[in-house]
Amino acid sequence: MNAKVQPNPARRSTGSDPRTRKIRAIMAACNRLGLDEDARRDRIEQVSGQRSLSKLSDGQLGKLLDALNGDWKPGRADRPHLGKIRALWWSLYWLGEIDEPGDGALDAFVKRQTGIASLRFVDHRTAPSIIEALKAWATRVGVEWPGDADIDALATRFDGYSHAHGDRVAVLQRLDRLCAGQAMKFPLTIAGMNMGTGLTTNAWSLAQMDDAIRFLGKHWRAEKARRARASASQVEG
């Protein structure tokens, strides 16, 4: 008599347990919404206070999935533009230009710019004007965006280099100038050391660039707050 083959618990659980199914559903929802890695982590943080799916409880995963599915409107092919808008909005936050990086404040900005009530209703025809408005804002506060020729030249040196990389480097370079000399010498070098990499900035992955923007952005916002307190004290004195 042939021995009965017992199912492999590890194989049975891989991809089939409720937690894994939720995570896969979340990733699929993020893809439908056109969220890049930074926008996805921002959305996770807005819902749960964490930036990594691995740190979320089963209940938080369910809440996040509900929120993502509530944002999705079938038939929308323009969602990558929305991820770009959110990324620029968060860049302005780390540059210290806005104090509320969440969707509520962004929706208010979109309405002022376009008359459209919420970012989720923005289509591919309207998104470029919002993107340009946000980039122009960042330009006014010192961000120097790369041109197509700059990206093409860097792409010959760094495999897969794109505008997504170049735009992040532009924000990093502005943060580097803002932070330099304020209790932090060589900010970009320190950001790289904080991530455990000694590579040149342009060689960083998108995720590393995002981490460095948050790292320097937190430092700069703290420095701005310190200056504001010092200025208020002088006025009161």
C-alpha positions as CSV (number, residue, x, y, z in Angstrom):
1,M,0.0,0.0,0.0
2,N,1.3,3.4,-1.0
3,A,2.0,5.7,1.9
4,K,-0.3,8.7,2.0
5,V,1.4,11.8,0.9
6,Q,1.1,14.5,3.6
7,P,0.7,18.1,2.4
8,N,3.7,20.4,2.9
9,P,2.7,23.1,5.4
10,A,5.2,25.5,4.1
11,R,4.0,25.1,0.6
12,R,0.4,25.3,1.6
13,S,1.0,28.6,3.4
14,T,3.1,30.3,0.7
15,G,0.9,32.7,-1.1
16,S,-2.3,31.2,0.3
17,D,-2.5,32.5,3.9
18,P,-4.7,35.5,4.5
19,R,-1.8,37.9,5.3
20,T,0.0,37.1,2.1
21,R,-3.2,37.5,0.1
22,K,-3.8,40.9,1.6
23,I,-0.3,42.0,0.8
24,R,-0.6,40.9,-2.8
25,A,-4.0,42.6,-3.0
26,I,-2.4,45.8,-1.6
27,M,0.4,45.7,-4.2
28,A,-2.1,45.1,-7.0
29,A,-4.2,48.1,-5.8
30,C,-1.1,50.3,-5.7
31,N,-0.2,49.3,-9.2
32,R,-3.8,50.1,-10.3
33,L,-3.4,53.5,-8.7
34,G,0.0,54.1,-10.3
35,L,1.7,54.6,-7.0
36,D,5.5,54.4,-7.2
37,E,7.5,53.1,-4.2
38,D,7.6,56.5,-2.5
39,A,3.9,57.3,-3.0
40,R,3.0,53.7,-1.8
41,R,5.0,54.1,1.4
42,D,3.5,57.6,1.9
43,R,0.0,56.0,1.6
44,I,0.9,53.2,4.0
45,E,2.1,55.8,6.5
46,Q,-1.0,57.9,6.2
47,V,-3.2,54.9,7.0
48,S,-1.1,53.1,9.6
49,G,1.8,55.4,10.8
50,Q,4.3,52.8,9.4
51,R,6.1,52.9,6.1
52,S,6.5,49.2,5.6
53,L,3.9,46.5,4.9
54,S,5.9,44.0,7.0
55,K,5.3,46.1,10.1
56,L,1.5,46.2,9.7
57,S,-0.8,44.0,11.7
58,D,-3.5,42.0,9.8
59,G,-6.1,44.6,10.8
60,Q,-3.9,47.4,9.5
61,L,-3.4,45.6,6.2
62,G,-7.2,45.3,5.9
63,K,-7.7,48.9,6.6
64,L,-5.0,49.9,4.1
65,L,-6.5,47.7,1.4
66,D,-10.0,49.2,2.0
67,A,-8.5,52.7,1.7
68,L,-6.7,51.9,-1.5
69,N,-9.7,50.3,-3.1
70,G,-11.8,53.3,-2.1
71,D,-9.4,55.5,-4.0
72,W,-9.6,53.4,-7.2
73,K,-11.9,54.4,-10.0
74,P,-12.2,51.7,-12.8
75,G,-11.1,52.7,-16.2
76,R,-8.4,55.2,-15.2
77,A,-5.2,54.9,-17.2
78,D,-3.6,58.1,-15.9
79,R,-2.8,57.0,-12.3
80,P,1.1,57.3,-12.7
81,H,0.6,61.1,-13.0
82,L,-1.1,61.1,-9.6
83,G,1.9,59.3,-8.0
84,K,4.1,62.0,-9.5
85,I,2.0,64.8,-8.0
86,R,2.1,63.2,-4.6
87,A,5.9,62.8,-4.8
88,L,6.3,66.5,-5.6
89,W,4.0,67.5,-2.8
90,W,6.0,65.5,-0.3
91,S,9.2,67.0,-1.7
92,L,7.9,70.5,-1.0
93,Y,7.1,69.3,2.5
94,W,10.7,68.1,3.1
95,L,12.0,71.3,1.7
96,G,10.0,73.1,4.4
97,E,7.6,74.8,2.0
98,I,4.4,73.2,3.3
99,D,3.4,72.0,6.7
100,E,0.7,69.4,5.8
101,P,1.8,66.7,3.3
102,G,-1.4,64.7,3.5
103,D,-4.1,64.2,0.8
104,G,-6.4,66.8,2.4
105,A,-4.0,69.7,1.9
106,L,-3.0,68.4,-1.6
107,D,-6.7,68.2,-2.6
108,A,-7.1,71.8,-1.5
109,F,-4.1,72.8,-3.7
110,V,-5.5,70.9,-6.7
111,K,-8.9,72.6,-6.3
112,R,-7.2,76.0,-6.2
113,Q,-5.2,75.2,-9.3
114,T,-7.9,73.4,-11.4
115,G,-11.3,73.7,-9.7
116,I,-11.3,69.9,-9.4
117,A,-12.4,68.9,-5.9
118,S,-9.9,66.1,-5.3
119,L,-6.7,64.7,-6.8
120,R,-8.4,61.3,-7.4
121,F,-10.6,63.0,-10.0
122,V,-7.7,64.4,-11.9
123,D,-7.1,62.8,-15.3
124,H,-4.1,62.7,-17.6
125,R,-5.1,65.9,-19.4
126,T,-5.1,68.0,-16.2
127,A,-2.3,66.3,-14.3
128,P,0.6,67.9,-16.3
129,S,-0.5,71.5,-15.3
130,I,-0.5,70.5,-11.6
131,I,2.9,68.8,-12.0
132,E,4.3,71.9,-13.7
133,A,2.9,74.2,-10.9
134,L,4.5,72.1,-8.2
135,K,7.8,71.9,-10.1
136,A,7.7,75.7,-10.6
137,W,7.1,76.2,-6.9
138,A,10.2,74.0,-6.1
139,T,12.2,76.0,-8.7
140,R,11.4,79.2,-6.9
141,V,12.8,77.8,-3.7
142,G,16.1,76.7,-5.3
143,V,15.5,73.3,-6.9
144,E,17.3,73.0,-10.2
145,W,15.5,70.4,-12.3
146,P,17.6,68.4,-14.8
147,G,16.8,68.7,-18.5
148,D,16.5,65.8,-21.0
149,A,20.1,66.2,-22.1
150,D,21.3,65.9,-18.5
151,I,19.3,62.7,-18.0
152,D,20.6,61.3,-21.3
153,A,24.2,62.0,-20.3
154,L,23.8,60.4,-16.9
155,A,22.0,57.4,-18.4
156,T,25.3,56.6,-20.3
157,R,27.0,56.3,-16.9
158,F,24.3,54.9,-14.6
159,D,22.3,52.0,-16.0
160,G,18.6,52.6,-16.0
161,Y,18.9,56.3,-15.0
162,S,15.8,58.3,-15.7
163,H,13.9,61.5,-14.9
164,A,12.7,59.8,-11.7
165,H,16.3,59.6,-10.6
166,G,17.3,63.0,-11.8
167,D,14.3,64.8,-10.1
168,R,15.1,63.1,-6.8
169,V,18.8,64.1,-7.1
170,A,17.7,67.7,-7.7
171,V,15.7,67.7,-4.5
172,L,18.6,66.1,-2.6
173,Q,21.0,68.7,-3.9
174,R,18.8,71.5,-2.7
175,L,18.4,69.9,0.7
176,D,22.2,69.4,0.8
177,R,22.7,73.2,0.3
178,L,20.0,74.0,2.9
179,C,21.5,71.7,5.5
180,A,25.1,72.5,4.9
181,G,26.8,74.3,7.8
182,Q,23.8,73.9,10.2
183,A,25.3,71.4,12.6
184,M,25.7,69.0,9.6
185,K,28.8,69.2,7.4
186,F,28.6,67.3,4.1
187,P,24.9,66.4,4.4
188,L,24.7,64.1,1.4
189,T,27.7,62.2,2.6
190,I,26.1,61.8,6.0
191,A,22.9,60.7,4.4
192,G,24.8,58.0,2.5
193,M,26.6,56.8,5.6
194,N,23.2,56.7,7.4
195,M,22.0,54.3,4.7
196,G,25.3,52.3,4.7
197,T,26.4,53.2,1.2
198,G,29.4,55.1,-0.1
199,L,28.2,55.3,-3.6
200,T,27.8,58.6,-5.5
201,T,24.3,60.1,-5.2
202,N,23.4,59.4,-8.9
203,A,24.2,55.7,-8.3
204,W,21.7,55.3,-5.5
205,S,18.5,53.4,-6.1
206,L,15.2,55.3,-6.1
207,A,14.5,53.8,-2.7
208,Q,17.8,55.0,-1.4
209,M,17.2,58.5,-2.8
210,D,13.8,58.6,-1.1
211,D,15.3,57.6,2.2
212,A,18.0,60.3,1.8
213,I,15.3,62.9,1.0
214,R,13.4,62.0,4.2
215,F,16.6,61.9,6.3
216,L,17.8,65.4,5.1
217,G,14.2,66.7,5.0
218,K,13.7,65.9,8.7
219,H,16.9,67.6,9.6
220,W,16.1,70.7,7.6
221,R,12.5,71.0,9.0
222,A,13.9,70.7,12.5
223,E,16.5,73.4,11.8
224,K,13.7,75.6,10.4
225,A,11.7,75.1,13.5
226,R,14.7,75.9,15.7
227,R,15.2,79.2,13.7
228,A,11.6,80.1,14.1
229,R,11.7,79.6,17.8
230,A,14.9,81.7,18.1
231,S,13.4,84.5,16.0
232,A,10.3,84.5,18.2
233,S,12.4,84.6,21.3
234,Q,14.3,87.7,20.0
235,V,11.0,89.5,19.2
236,E,9.6,88.7,22.7
237,G,12.9,89.8,24.3
